[in-house]
Amino acid sequence: MPATRWTTGLEIVAYVIAHLLGIVIAYVLNFLYLAQLYRYVIDTYGVAYLSVVSLTQSVVIMLIVLFIFLALRATTMGGAPRSQM
């Protein structure tokens, strides 16, 4: 039975870089835009709706990180690793 290769070093590097870029993007968005949005939501709708804004932000950042990872993986490895069969 051939050994299954789950990932490669380049894929791990692409994953880490994608998450680091996601952290930077989230920080910049929070600093520039989302702080005012949070204040507006709290003042207008109350604290209860703040979780909706936070969840939306998390989903958007998650999608950005996914697309960055897929783009990095495609450029460095030509896509997903192939099986070694």
C-alpha positions as CSV (number, residue, x, y, z in Angstrom):
1,M,0.0,0.0,0.0
2,P,1.6,3.3,-1.0
3,A,2.1,6.0,1.6
4,T,-0.4,8.8,1.5
5,R,1.0,12.3,1.4
6,W,-1.4,14.6,3.1
7,T,0.4,17.9,2.4
8,T,3.6,19.5,1.4
9,G,5.8,22.1,2.9
10,L,4.8,24.7,0.3
11,E,1.1,24.1,1.1
12,I,1.8,24.7,4.8
13,V,3.7,27.9,4.0
14,A,0.8,29.1,1.8
15,Y,-1.7,28.3,4.7
16,V,0.4,30.2,7.2
17,I,0.9,33.2,4.9
18,A,-2.9,33.3,4.1
19,H,-3.8,33.4,7.8
20,L,-1.2,36.0,8.5
21,L,-2.6,38.2,5.7
22,G,-6.1,37.6,7.1
23,I,-5.0,38.8,10.5
24,V,-3.5,41.9,9.0
25,I,-6.6,42.6,6.8
26,A,-8.9,42.1,9.8
27,Y,-6.8,44.5,11.9
28,V,-6.7,47.2,9.2
29,L,-10.4,46.9,8.6
30,N,-11.2,47.1,12.3
31,F,-9.0,50.1,12.7
32,L,-10.2,52.0,9.7
33,Y,-13.8,51.1,9.2
34,L,-15.4,48.6,11.6
35,A,-14.8,50.5,14.8
36,Q,-17.2,53.2,13.5
37,L,-19.6,50.5,12.3
38,Y,-19.6,48.9,15.7
39,R,-20.3,52.2,17.4
40,Y,-23.1,52.9,15.0
41,V,-24.7,49.5,15.6
42,I,-24.5,49.8,19.3
43,D,-25.9,53.3,19.3
44,T,-28.7,52.6,16.8
45,Y,-29.7,49.0,17.4
46,G,-28.2,48.0,20.7
47,V,-25.5,45.5,21.8
48,A,-27.7,42.5,20.8
49,Y,-27.0,43.2,17.1
50,L,-23.3,43.5,17.5
51,S,-23.0,39.7,17.2
52,V,-24.5,39.9,13.7
53,V,-21.8,42.3,12.6
54,S,-19.0,40.2,14.3
55,L,-20.2,37.0,12.6
56,T,-20.4,38.7,9.2
57,Q,-16.9,40.1,9.7
58,S,-15.6,36.6,10.6
59,V,-17.3,35.0,7.5
60,V,-15.9,37.7,5.2
61,I,-12.3,37.3,6.6
62,M,-12.7,33.5,6.4
63,L,-13.5,33.8,2.7
64,I,-10.7,36.2,2.1
65,V,-8.2,33.8,3.8
66,L,-9.6,30.9,1.8
67,F,-9.2,32.7,-1.5
68,I,-5.7,33.9,-0.6
69,F,-4.7,30.3,0.3
70,L,-6.1,28.9,-2.8
71,A,-4.4,31.5,-4.9
72,L,-1.0,30.9,-3.2
73,R,-1.4,27.2,-3.5
74,A,-2.2,27.4,-7.2
75,T,0.7,29.7,-7.9
76,T,3.3,27.7,-5.9
77,M,2.2,24.1,-6.6
78,G,-0.2,24.3,-9.5
79,G,-3.2,23.3,-7.4
80,A,-3.9,20.6,-4.9
81,P,-1.2,17.9,-4.3
82,R,-1.5,14.9,-6.5
83,S,-1.6,11.4,-5.0
84,Q,1.7,9.4,-5.2
85,M,0.1,6.3,-6.6
